[in-house]
Amino acid sequence: MLDITEQEKLCERALSLGDQLRETLLGAGCRALAEVRGRGSMLAAEFHCEEGKPCVATAAAIQRKALEQGVLLLTCDVYGNVICFLYPLWPYPPCSSAPR
């Protein structure tokens, strides 16, 4: 497994993808975005309402919109106002036995 990680440069890819995601999140202009935390591909975005309190509604709305587009996002944290991003580090070829 460590050989594959090294050969496929997965650590470098995780850092690169994480940097791209962080820049995208911070540049999106979402006023409710309070913090983007994590390193590499293990990132989370925390949302607060204008009063500075956790904003569950914003996280849920983003999660719902993503699901409409076929993307699964996980909400987490004590209040459910944080979205955790989990994605593969390399694209897989299509599986011929995958359901259509």
C-alpha positions in Angstrom: 0.0 0.0 0.0 2.8 2.4 0.8 4.4 1.6 -2.6 1.1 2.6 -4.4 0.9 5.8 -2.3 4.4 6.7 -3.4 4.1 5.6 -7.0 0.8 7.4 -7.5 2.1 10.5 -5.6 -1.1 10.4 -3.6 0.2 12.7 -0.8 1.2 15.4 -3.3 -2.2 14.9 -5.1 -4.1 15.2 -1.7 -2.2 18.5 -1.0 -2.9 19.9 -4.5 -6.6 19.0 -4.5 -7.0 20.3 -1.0 -5.4 23.6 -2.0 -7.7 23.9 -5.0 -10.8 23.1 -2.8 -9.7 25.6 -0.1 -9.2 28.4 -2.7 -12.6 27.6 -4.3 -14.4 27.7 -1.0 -12.7 30.9 0.2 -13.3 32.6 -3.2 -17.0 31.6 -3.4 -18.1 34.7 -1.6 -20.4 32.9 0.8 -20.9 35.2 3.8 -21.9 32.3 6.0 -18.6 30.6 5.6 -16.9 31.0 8.9 -13.9 28.8 8.5 -12.2 26.3 6.2 -10.1 23.9 8.2 -8.0 20.8 7.7 -5.0 19.9 5.5 -4.7 18.3 2.1 -7.9 16.6 1.0 -9.3 16.3 4.6 -11.1 19.6 4.7 -14.2 20.9 6.4 -16.2 24.1 5.9 -18.0 25.6 8.9 -21.0 27.9 8.5 -22.3 30.6 10.9 -25.3 32.8 10.7 -24.9 36.6 10.9 -25.0 36.5 14.7 -22.0 34.3 14.6 -23.9 31.2 15.8 -23.7 27.9 14.0 -25.9 27.9 10.8 -27.3 24.5 10.3 -29.7 25.7 7.6 -26.9 26.9 5.3 -25.0 23.6 5.6 -28.2 21.6 5.0 -29.1 23.8 1.9 -25.6 23.3 0.4 -25.8 19.5 1.1 -29.3 19.4 -0.5 -28.2 21.3 -3.6 -25.1 19.1 -4.0 -27.3 16.0 -3.7 -29.6 17.3 -6.5 -26.4 17.4 -8.7 -25.4 13.8 -7.6 -22.8 14.8 -5.1 -22.9 13.4 -1.6 -21.7 15.7 1.2 -21.6 14.9 4.9 -22.6 17.4 7.5 -20.9 17.0 10.9 -19.9 18.7 14.1 -22.1 19.1 17.2 -24.6 21.4 15.5 -24.4 19.9 12.0 -23.1 23.2 10.6 -19.9 21.8 9.1 -19.5 20.1 5.7 -16.8 17.5 5.5 -15.3 16.8 2.0 -14.4 13.3 1.1 -13.3 12.4 -2.4 -11.0 10.0 -4.2 -7.5 11.1 -4.9 -7.4 9.7 -8.4 -10.1 9.0 -11.0 -11.1 5.4 -11.4 -11.9 4.0 -14.8 -15.6 3.2 -15.4 -16.6 -0.2 -14.0 -18.3 -2.3 -16.6 -20.3 -4.1 -13.9 -21.6 -0.8 -12.3 -25.4 -0.4 -12.3 -26.7 2.1 -14.9 
